Structures are given as structure tokens and as C-alpha cells.
Amino acid sequence: MRYKKKMRYKTFGSTGQEISSVAVGTWAMGGANSAGGSFGEVDRSESIAAIKAMLEEEVNIIDTAPIYGEGAAEEIVGEAIKGYDREKLYLATKFGSYISHFDGKPVRNNKYDPIMREFEDSLERLGTDYIDFYLMHWPDVNTPIEETMAALNDLKKAGKIRYTGLCNASKELIEEALQYGEVNVIQPPFSMVNQSQKELMQWAESKGIATMTSGSLGAGILTGTIRELPKFDEKDFRLTFYPFFKEPTFSKIMELLKTLDQIAEKYDKPVAQVAINWSTQQSFVNTALLGVRNPQEAKINCEAFNWQLADEDLQAINAELERLEIG
């Protein structure tokens, strides 16, 4: 682990790249898709300003995907990075997942030709001529991983992508993919309220495979700003994708927040920074995705790297998680 001004950096597995301990997450920035799912109201200009603020705080990686707002998030990223030195930025985007315009349902298609078409569309929206990390978004049971890896290998050979990765993949699928090429990074969900993929991440660390974790703040519940069960729209992703805003999980997390409040008060820091440090101080987390809505959130989140949790605080949090049976 290395320090450069405020930001904390880690070597990104076997790639050898120095990547900031947090990445810009852009799912919410995409706004609503044609199926109506979203994270609530999104302001495009604020989203662009938030990305710029993260970059000013020396975050050097941005994660996005075509399905986030059906291209909107990639376009926002493309606009936000104009004027920045592209060689100092790492862009991660994905393929194989989109919303069907016939029935509004999500589709997973990791076949060779569609990957190639998606890739060119992503380049255009992002305003770049190469992608640093190109990731399969979801497994596709109808496509052999050999075919998917063939597309990634060809893109890499052509110099269009630098590294390859898999999101939401099992250990078995990753091991199968490794028979056909490199897997440089995986992207599983991970936070103190979702540790279901911890063993997978520890295994990846032992193999030199980097991890970039999604859901790092539990869809916002670990910021400490939500203290009563919210009334989200029924299609809000915080309800449809995450279990945190339903009982009995919500009440358990509210109990956890009492411990996080005490630790935050000890350091005179926001609860969100406690959660960010807890995740990024794990050796098997290379970078944690943080969704930000505005420059203020970006600044607060990145100020987490001005300090670290002591071992006793990490132990206190872990003990409370175990007591409450969370994660």
C-alpha cells in the first residue's frame, strides 16, 4: 500500500498498476433505464462535477457500464474526462448486459460478435480509443466462457483493451476462464453488510487477481444518513437489488450504526469514512467502488484517506457484525 498526498494506492494484482483505493462508481449516474429502475433523481451536470471532484482528489479509476442508464453513464464519464491526461486515468467498463426493448427485461449475451459491437459503442460514448479494464458484467449460461474469452483475447491482441475481468462470477467460472486466457480483475459485491464473496476475494488475492468491489457503502445505508426506513419508489434499485432496506436486515444495520457512530465520534469523522476505511483496509480489496452524486460527497468520501481505523476499531466492528449476524 502506498500514499500519494491524500489518496491511498494499491498495486492492482499481477497487472502491477498503481490504482487508487477507491474508484468512481457510476451506476446511479445513469439515471432510469427503460424498465424504470433507478436510484432516484439524477442531475447530469452534478454527476459530471462529482467525477471531476473525485479525479481532483487523486482517484485514478472510473467504473461504468453500458446498461447504466442504457449508455447515459458512459456518456457522462466521456464528458467528465475531457481535457484530462488519458494515460493517467484507468477506465473500466463492461459488456454483455442490457435491457431488452421488446419486454423491458434484462438480457445477458456474452457471445463474440455482440461483444465486439458493444465494445465499439462504448469507445464512442467514452470518447476514447482503448479501455483499460474490460469486464464481463454477468455470466451468460447460453454462451461458453471459451467464446467470451476469445473475444477478450482478440481485443487485447489488437491493443484495444489492456486488461480483462469478470463481474459477479463464481470461483468455478473464473477457473474455467483462466484455461483460455488471463483474468486480471474480478468485481464482486463487498461491504461490511455483504461479505458473501469474502472467500472468493481472498482466493483471488492469492492468485494475483485484483478485486474492485461494488456496493461498498451498502447502497448508501453505511453513510449513516438514513436512520428511518425510507419509502423508495417500488422500482428503485435500492429496493429491488439490495436487501438492506427491508426488515429484519434494516433494523440490524441500524443497531450496527450505533457502533459506527461511536467510532466516528472517536475520530471526529463521518460514518461513511469509517465504512470506507473498513473496506479498503482489507488486503483483498484493491479498490472499492463509490457512487457519488455531487462534489461534496466526493470530497467527504476521499477524506477517509487522511486517517485509518486502528486494529481495535476493526475488531470492534467485526465483533458487532458477528453478534448481529450481518454480512
Secondary structure, 3 states (H helix, E strand, C coil): CEEECCEEEEECHHHCCEEECEEEECCHHHCCCCCCCECCCCCHHHHHHHHHHHHHCCCCEEECCCCCCCCHHHHHHHHHCCCCCHHHCEEEEEECEEECCCCCCEEECCCHHHHHHHHHHHHHHHCCCCEEEEEECCCCCCCCHHHHHHHHHHHHHCCCEEEEEEECCCHHHHHHHCCCCCCCEEECECECCECCCHHHHHHHHHCCCEEEEECCCHHHHHHCCCCCCCCCCCCEHHHHCCCCCCCCHHHHHHHHHHHHHHHHHHHCCCHHHHHHHHHHCCCCCCEEEEECCCHHHHHHHHHHHHCCCCHHHHHHHHHHHHHHCCC
